[in-house]
């Protein structure tokens, strides 16, 4: 529903610029292929428009103020429950994706509000213990588990006590289709690609962010050093975190402009380099014996918690709440575990499965 277009006034009588002005500005300044807020396909449930913000600004604000967003600060990016101050978490990853995506979007005259909303919401459904936790739930849950599907479930169903955030179609689409998996393609315009260019920007920015900062964190952890990175990758992308991001962002902007914004893409040479870096990280970091060992430990934590919550009614009610016959129990348990932070999962496991120290009074 549209607002009535009335102009609000502040306490001294000055006019406040309203949503209508912001939407007109999008028409004037954004690229013809950009998604304009005025032409959104709408929300799951119709509601009155905000007089001050576009629909995408409103979505961004709802995400930032959500509980799921705040929990990202204690969820693993690569290294499980890191205690070092400078390792990335799922929250800092999300912020880096947003910054990179907005830089690309601004250069291409796309809708930065839509880009920011998708970026900030894309990983809300991630499990504790990173992709290791996701793999465990995928194996244990009937029908599997994918974090991008869970992110959409968070914003559609789980937030605000089961009412969801009621986001726009374009933000929901970008969240659902942001991920590539190991074997997925970075190039947009193919299967599972977001419908908007803004969603495609986030998809590319996500991989730019994690490739560079996961490499940076692996070096900080001493798992690899600079000379371990193949020479052709270092020559093409640079040796520093900032150089890698600059090289990739500049190439996305150039290649996307050259194709007339038919899609958001990398050039062929840079795409080849990115795929080589991904394979290097999978071999030397993500599937290294060290991280595999830590993931095996995380697997036991998640598996034991899931099994106990499935069979213990009292614990279920105490931790999750009333049993809802209309929702499969495994779905409720999965939602609860997926929403946990690393430290909450570890504390709950300690409470339920480890003996308490005996103290003589």
C-alpha positions in Angstrom: 0.0 0.0 0.0 1.2 3.5 -0.8 1.4 6.3 1.7 -0.9 9.3 1.3 2.0 11.4 0.3 1.5 13.9 3.1 4.5 16.0 4.2 5.4 15.7 7.8 6.8 18.6 9.7 9.3 18.6 12.6 9.0 20.6 15.8 9.9 23.9 14.2 7.8 23.5 11.2 10.5 22.4 8.7 9.5 19.9 6.1 10.8 16.3 6.4 11.8 14.7 3.1 9.6 11.7 2.6 9.7 8.3 0.8 8.2 9.8 -2.3 11.2 12.1 -2.7 13.7 9.2 -2.3 11.9 7.1 -4.9 11.9 10.0 -7.3 15.7 10.4 -6.7 16.1 6.7 -7.6 14.3 7.2 -10.9 16.7 10.1 -11.7 20.0 8.7 -10.7 20.0 4.9 -10.7 20.9 2.8 -13.8 17.9 1.8 -15.9 18.5 -1.8 -15.0 18.7 -1.1 -11.3 15.8 -2.2 -9.1 13.8 0.8 -7.9 11.9 0.6 -4.6 8.8 2.0 -6.3 8.6 -1.2 -8.4 9.0 -3.8 -5.6 6.9 -6.9 -6.0 5.8 -6.3 -2.4 5.9 -8.3 0.8 4.4 -11.6 2.0 1.8 -9.6 3.9 0.6 -6.2 2.8 1.3 -3.3 5.2 1.3 0.5 5.2 4.4 2.0 3.7 6.8 4.0 5.9 6.5 7.7 5.1 10.2 8.3 5.7 12.0 5.3 4.3 11.8 3.3 1.1 10.8 -0.4 1.4 14.5 -1.5 1.1 15.7 0.9 3.8 13.0 -0.4 6.0 14.1 -4.0 5.3 17.7 -3.1 6.2 16.6 -1.6 9.5 14.5 -4.6 10.4 17.4 -6.9 9.8 19.9 -4.9 11.8 17.5 -4.8 14.8 16.8 -8.5 14.7 18.0 -11.0 17.2 19.5 -13.3 14.5 21.7 -10.4 13.3 23.1 -9.8 16.8 23.9 -13.4 17.3 26.2 -13.4 14.3 28.9 -11.8 16.4 29.5 -15.1 18.2 29.2 -17.5 15.2 32.1 -19.1 13.4 33.4 -17.9 10.1 36.3 -20.4 9.7 37.9 -20.8 13.1 35.6 -22.3 15.7 34.8 -20.0 18.6 37.9 -17.8 18.1 39.3 -16.1 21.2 41.7 -13.9 19.2 40.4 -10.4 18.8 41.2 -10.1 15.1 39.7 -13.3 13.6 36.6 -12.8 11.6 33.2 -13.9 12.9 30.1 -14.3 10.9 29.1 -10.8 11.8 32.4 -9.2 10.6 32.1 -11.3 7.4 28.6 -9.9 6.9 29.8 -6.3 7.3 32.7 -6.9 4.9 30.3 -8.3 2.3 28.1 -5.2 2.7 31.0 -2.8 2.3 32.3 -4.6 -0.8 28.8 -4.9 -2.3 28.0 -1.3 -1.8 31.2 -0.2 -3.4 30.4 -2.2 -6.5 26.7 -1.1 -6.5 27.6 2.6 -6.2 30.0 2.4 -9.1 27.3 0.7 -11.3 24.6 3.0 -10.1 22.5 0.2 -8.5 20.3 0.4 -5.5 22.6 0.5 -2.5 19.7 0.2 0.0 18.6 -3.1 -1.6 22.2 -4.3 -1.7 22.8 -3.5 1.9 19.6 -5.2 3.1 20.5 -8.4 1.2 24.1 -8.3 2.4 23.2 -7.9 6.1 20.6 -10.6 5.9 22.3 -13.2 3.7 23.8 -15.3 6.6 21.2 -15.0 9.3 20.5 -18.7 9.1 24.1 -19.9 9.5 24.7 -22.5 12.1 27.1 -22.5 15.0 30.6 -23.7 14.0 30.4 -22.4 10.5 30.1 -24.7 7.5 31.1 -27.6 9.6 27.9 -27.2 11.7 25.9 -26.8 8.5 27.3 -30.1 7.1 26.3 -31.9 10.3 22.7 -30.6 10.2 22.5 -31.4 6.5 23.3 -35.0 7.3 21.1 -35.3 10.3 17.9 -33.5 9.2 15.3 -35.1 7.0 15.4 -33.2 3.7 18.9 -31.8 4.5 19.8 -28.3 5.6 21.1 -25.3 3.6 22.0 -22.1 5.4 20.6 -19.9 2.6 17.2 -21.6 3.0 17.4 -21.2 6.8 18.3 -17.5 6.4 15.0 -17.1 4.5 13.2 -19.1 7.2 14.6 -16.8 9.8 13.3 -13.6 8.2 10.0 -15.2 7.0 9.0 -17.2 10.1 11.3 -17.3 13.1 12.0 -13.7 13.9 9.7 -11.5 16.1 8.2 -14.5 18.0 7.2 -16.4 14.9 5.8 -13.4 12.9 8.9 -12.9 10.7 10.2 -9.6 9.4 7.9 -9.5 6.4 10.6 -8.4 4.0 10.2 -7.5 0.3 10.4 -10.1 -2.4 13.7 -8.7 -3.8 15.5 -8.9 -0.5 14.1 -12.4 0.2 15.2 -13.5 -3.3 18.7 -12.1 -2.8 19.1 -13.9 0.5 17.9 -17.2 -0.9 20.1 -17.2 -3.9 23.3 -15.6 -2.5 25.3 -18.8 -2.1 27.3 -20.9 -4.6 28.5 -23.9 -2.5 31.9 -25.3 -3.4 31.0 -26.2 -6.9 28.6 -23.4 -7.7 29.4 -20.7 -10.3 30.3 -17.1 -9.4 29.0 -15.9 -12.7 25.5 -14.6 -12.5 22.8 -15.2 -15.0 22.9 -19.0 -14.5 21.1 -21.4 -12.2 20.2 -20.2 -8.7 21.1 -16.6 -9.7 19.3 -13.7 -7.9 16.7 -12.0 -10.1 18.0 -8.5 -9.4 21.4 -7.1 -10.3 21.7 -6.0 -6.7 21.3 -9.6 -5.5 23.9 -10.7 -8.0 26.3 -8.0 -6.6 25.9 -9.5 -3.1 26.5 -13.0 -4.5 29.9 -11.9 -6.0 30.8 -9.7 -3.0 30.3 -12.7 -0.7 33.0 -14.7 -2.4 35.3 -11.7 -2.7 35.0 -11.2 1.0 35.5 -14.7 2.2 38.3 -15.6 -0.2 40.4 -12.6 1.0 39.6 -12.6 4.7 39.7 -16.4 5.1 43.2 -16.3 3.5 44.1 -13.5 5.8 42.9 -15.4 8.9 44.6 -18.6 7.9 47.9 -16.7 7.7 47.2 -15.1 11.1 46.6 -18.6 12.5 49.9 -19.9 11.0 48.2 -22.5 8.8 49.8 -21.0 5.7 52.2 -18.2 4.8 52.3 -15.8 2.0 54.7 -17.9 -0.1 52.4 -20.9 0.0 49.9 -19.0 -2.1 50.4 -19.9 -5.8 52.6 -17.3 -7.5 50.1 -16.6 -10.3 47.4 -15.8 -7.7 49.7 -13.4 -5.9 50.7 -11.7 -9.1 47.1 -11.2 -10.2 45.5 -10.3 -6.9 48.3 -8.9 -4.8 49.8 -9.9 -1.5 47.7 -7.9 0.9 44.1 -8.1 1.9 43.3 -4.7 0.6 45.1 -5.4 -2.7 43.1 -8.6 -3.3 39.8 -6.8 -2.6 40.7 -3.9 -4.9 41.7 -6.2 -7.7 38.5 -8.2 -7.6 36.2 -5.3 -7.1 37.7 -3.3 -10.0 37.4 -6.3 -12.3 33.8 -6.9 -11.4 33.0 -3.2 -12.1 34.9 -3.3 -15.4 33.5 -6.6 -16.6 29.9 -5.8 -15.6 30.1 -2.4 -17.4 31.5 -4.0 -20.5 28.6 -6.4 -20.8 26.1 -3.5 -20.4 25.0 -4.8 -17.0 23.4 -7.8 -18.5 24.7 -9.5 -15.4 27.2 -8.9 -12.6 30.4 -10.8 -13.5 34.1 -11.2 -13.3 36.3 -11.2 -16.4 37.4 -14.7 -17.7 41.0 -14.2 -16.5 40.1 -13.1 -13.0 37.4 -15.8 -12.7 40.1 -18.4 -13.4 42.3 -16.9 -10.7 39.4 -16.8 -8.2 38.6 -20.5 -8.9 42.2 -21.4 -8.3 42.2 -19.5 -5.0 39.1 -21.2 -3.9 40.6 -24.6 -4.6 43.8 -23.6 -2.7 41.7 -22.6 0.3 39.7 -25.8 0.3 42.8 -27.9 0.1 45.0 -26.0 2.6 42.5 -24.5 5.0 38.8 -25.7 4.9 39.6 -29.4 4.5 42.9 -29.3 6.4 43.5 -32.0 9.1 43.4 -29.3 11.8 40.0 -27.9 10.8 38.6 -31.4 10.1 39.5 -32.4 13.7 37.7 -29.3 15.1 34.7 -30.0 12.9 34.5 -33.6 14.2 34.3 -32.2 17.7 31.6 -29.7 16.6 29.8 -32.6 15.0 29.5 -34.4 18.3 28.3 -31.3 20.1 25.5 -30.7 17.6 24.6 -34.4 17.2 24.4 -35.0 21.0 22.3 -31.8 21.5 19.9 -32.7 18.7 19.4 -36.3 19.9 18.7 -35.2 23.4 16.3 -32.5 22.5 14.5 -34.9 20.2 13.8 -37.4 23.0 13.7 -35.4 26.2 10.3 -33.6 26.5 11.2 -31.7 29.7 14.4 -30.4 28.2 12.7 -29.5 24.9 10.1 -27.4 26.8 12.7 -25.7 29.0 15.0 -24.8 26.1 12.7 -24.3 23.1 9.2 -23.8 24.6 5.9 -25.5 24.2 5.8 -28.5 21.8 3.8 -27.4 18.7 2.0 -30.5 17.2 1.5 -28.6 13.9 5.3 -28.2 13.5 7.5 -31.4 13.1 9.6 -31.8 16.2 12.8 -32.2 14.2 12.0 -28.8 12.5 11.7 -27.1 15.8 14.9 -28.6 17.1 16.8 -27.8 13.9 15.7 -24.1 14.1 16.8 -23.9 17.7 20.2 -25.4 17.1 20.8 -23.5 13.9 20.1 -20.3 15.8 22.7 -21.0 18.5 26.0 -19.1 18.8 29.2 -21.2 19.2 29.5 -20.3 22.8 25.9 -21.0 23.7 26.1 -24.5 22.0 29.3 -25.2 24.0 27.9 -24.0 27.3 24.7 -26.0 26.8 26.7 -29.1 25.9 28.9 -28.6 29.0 25.8 -28.2 31.2 24.0 -31.3 29.8 26.9 -33.8 29.2 29.9 -33.0 31.3 30.1 -33.8 35.0 30.0 -30.9 37.4 32.9 -30.5 39.8 32.2 -31.8 43.3 32.5 -29.3 46.1 32.4 -30.4 49.7 30.4 -28.0 51.8 
